[in-house]
Amino acid sequence: MNKQRIVTITSVAKEVVGITTLRFHDENEVRPGQFYMIWIPGIDEIPMSASYTTAEKGITVKDVGEATKALGDLKIHDRIGIRGPYGNGYEIPAGKVLIAGGGTGMASLLPAAEMIADRDRVDVLIGARTASEILLLERARMASKEVHVSTDDGSMGKKGTVVDLVKEHLQLKHYDIVLGCGPERMLSALLKVCDDASVECQLSLERFMKCGAGLCGSCVIDGVRVCKEGPVFSSAELMKMKEFSSTKRDECGRSIKL
Amino acid sequence: MSSLEASIGRLSLRNPTMLASGIMDETAGSFLKVAHAGAGAVVTKSIGSEPRNGYANPTLIELDEGYINAMGLPNPGIEAFAEEMSEARSCPVPIIGSIFASSPKEFAFLASKMQSYGAAAIELNLSCPHAKGYGMELGVDPEVVAAVVKEVKSSCSIPVFAKLTPNTHRLLEVAKAVEAAGGDAIVAINTVKAMAISAEMRRPILSNKGGGLSGPAIKPIGLRCVYDLRSTVKIPIIGAGGVEDWRDAVEYIMAGASAVQVGSGVGRNGLQVFEAICSGMEAFMEREGFGSVRQMVGVAHE
């Protein structure tokens, strides 16, 4: 049962410009890749991936609208409502793991990297538009011995996308799984690169979400609920989806081109 | 061998479980998924004349004994819904088009559209407890309900079901009005008016403040309504409210329902809820010597 509870913000950290991490205490067990429904009274309730899944849970929020701005303005001791965690989360197999995050996608992936105790078993690739937007780099370096960065403008690391980096790594080394999260255009390219290299991947999707609990159907993609069967989907599941990287649904459920 | 086949008037179902309106039923992909999971029919999300966003979040809260929701009738509008219905043509079970409107004429327009899209029946949403100008605001007045049913009946040839609200002392009068106006079946019940308040935040949680309670909490209310309706009208009744296992379904059928709708049960027990209800009911019927669902309908009255 996922009753709503009110939690107090225990820490606020500015990660990069416009992106804030809020920590709070929640005794529920959370798997990397799962999400909370976060209530900001009087404003909205929105799904947010857990960016910390240890005792002190956390979310990492990019200011993109009214609700996320309100979250970014919160201070220690402020309170929010939470429901969840919801969704399936990443399934981390034995063997070598490659993590690829674009933009705020890193927030859902880092807990997965941190869960892998052996730092040699996980490599992390972080992509952003420019150096100042590279997210959670220090945490990634704590979790993995091999962390690489790409920027669209070449201001840090390799010039290009994180998918370019993935492609290189898949040629260099053997990986048993690729975990990815980021904009859908990136995920679509990532799926193709993994498929070409015959490496399994698990990608975390985003859709407009209303109830978060598998009831309302607003986040459905090809008959599958992103909030319940997802948000993390396997290569095989993604390959079957006609709506993946082509359409999404708006608030009233109309199909719109991506 | 007991048969799970059910009928609501002239509509035949492979089993008496139906997906309730509002749950996972906005898209063709969802209908198909639910049909393949074992439901005997699916009812669409309530569709109106125009696209509608519904209310801001929070729109749902979970309780031990159910949910309180105020979605606010989000839907893509009847024109855009054509595409979903067309994609759902391969659906192996009947699709029942749920519609909401603010006047008999508008209901009739939507019903004729739904029929042209291939809907097997119409479900009139006369019972949403939290939308201004719609749902139960019309559905508690027998005269208005009669006018709606009459107008819709004259605009389409498929069966017309009226989904009624328990939030009135006039339920039985409304049901009689549906029957007199030519309605083909009654669906009861929709959610019960409810609210949740956060003590720490000192305010109602849902953005709409008020919402509708569903799930096991309302099953006894639904059973009583169905029982009383069975004593009042002759047209078939479809039971809804807290059905999540075979026993709930059997109880509704014994109270007088010809079939049951499952909504919250999908959220609480997963999509396997339909198959679980059916296999449990079949085993019960074998044990108790019921050869068909029809034999169980209303036996609690005997």
Interface residues (C-beta under 8 A of the other chain):
Chain A: M1 N2 K3 Q4 I6 M37 W39 P41 G42 D44 E45 I46 R79 G81 R83 K210 C211 G212 A213 G214 L215 C216 G217 S218 V220 I221 D222 G223 V224 R225 E243 R249 E251 C252 G253 R254 S255
Chain B: G22 I23 M24 D25 E26 T27 A28 G29 S30 L32 K33 K45 P51 R52 N53 G54 A56 N57 P58 T59 L60 I61 E62 L63 D64 Y67 N69 M71 P74 N75 P76 G77 A80 E83 S198 E200 M201 R203 I205 S207 G263 S264 V266 G267
